[in-house]
Amino acid sequence: MIRFFFRFLAVLSLAAAVILAVVDATRSIAASELVLTPLGTSWFAVSPGTLNLAQALVQRYVFPGLWDPLIVSILNLPGFAVFLVLALLFYAIGRRPARRLGRVGA
C-alpha cells in the first residue's frame, strides 16, 4: 500500500513536470529563445494565496530561517526540473526491492 502511494505520487509529479515542460517549450518557441519558468512564478500564477500561506506557515511554525536560503532557491529553479526530481525520488522510494538470486528458501 505504501509503495502504491509513492508510485502514485511519482506519476503525479511526472505529469506536473511534463505539463510545465510543455508550457516552457511553447513559450520558448513563441519567443525564439530558451524560456525556463521558475517554480515560484508558476505557483504564484496558479494560486498566489497558497504560496503566501506556505511562506507564512514555514516562517511561523517550522523554522524562520528555512524559507529564505533553502525554499526560495528551490522556487527559483525551473518548475519542470523540480517536479522531475520529485518524480524520480518518489519512484525510487516506491519501487520493489530487487530479488536475490541464488538463495533458495532463505
N, C-alpha and C positions, 0 to 999 in steps of 0.2 A: 504494500500500500504506500509506503514511504517512497519507494523507488518510482512508483507511478506518479506521485505528486511532483517529484523533482524532474521527471521526464516531461510532465505536462508544463511545468514552469519553463523548461528548456524550449519546448515548442512555442510557447507564448513569447518568450524572449527572442527567439529566432524570427518569428512573424513580425515583431516590432522592429527588429534590425532590418529585415527586408523592406518593410514599409518606409523606414527612414532612409534607407539606401536608395530606394526608387525616387523619393522626394528630392534627395540631394542630386541624383543623376538627372532628373528633369530640370532642376534649377541650373545645373552645370551646362546642360545642352542649351537652355534658353539664354544663358549669359555668355556662352562660348568660352568659359573658363571654369576651373575646378571650384565648386562651391561645397563646403562642408559645414553643415549647420550644427552648432553646439547643442548638446542635450538640454542645457538650461534655456536656450532660446525656443526650442521646440516645446518644452514643457510649459514655458510661460505663454506661448501662443495657444496651447490647448486648454490649459487650466491655471491661470495665474494665482487663483485663490489657494489651490493645493500646494503650489510652490512656496508661497508665503507661509502657509500653515506648517509645512515641513521644516522651513527655516526656524520658525518660532518654536516648534517642538524640540528640535535638536539643540537650539541655543538655550532653551529654558530648562529642559528636563534631562537631556543626555549629557552634553559637555559643551560649554560655550565656545571653547577654542577649536572644536572639531569642525565647525561649519566653514570657517574661513580658509584654513590651509588645505583641508582634505576634500570636503564636499564641493567647494567652489571649483577646485581643479578638476574634479570629475565632471561637473556640469559644463566645464569649458571644452571637454573632449567631444569629438563628433558622436552624435547620438547612436548611429548605427554601430560604431565600434564598441560602445559601452554595452549595448544590448547583445552584441555578438559574443563578447567576453562572458556576459552573464549566461547566455545560452550554453556556451561550452562548459562553464563551471557547473551549471545545473545538470547537464548531460553527464559529466564526469562523476558527479555525486550519485546520480540515479542509475548508472549502468550496472549491469550484473557483473559480479566478480568472475574472473577467468577461472575456468575449470582446470584443475591439476590433472595431468595425465600421468599414468604410471603407478598411482596409488589406488589399489582396489580395496574397498571396504574399510578404509581408514578415515 
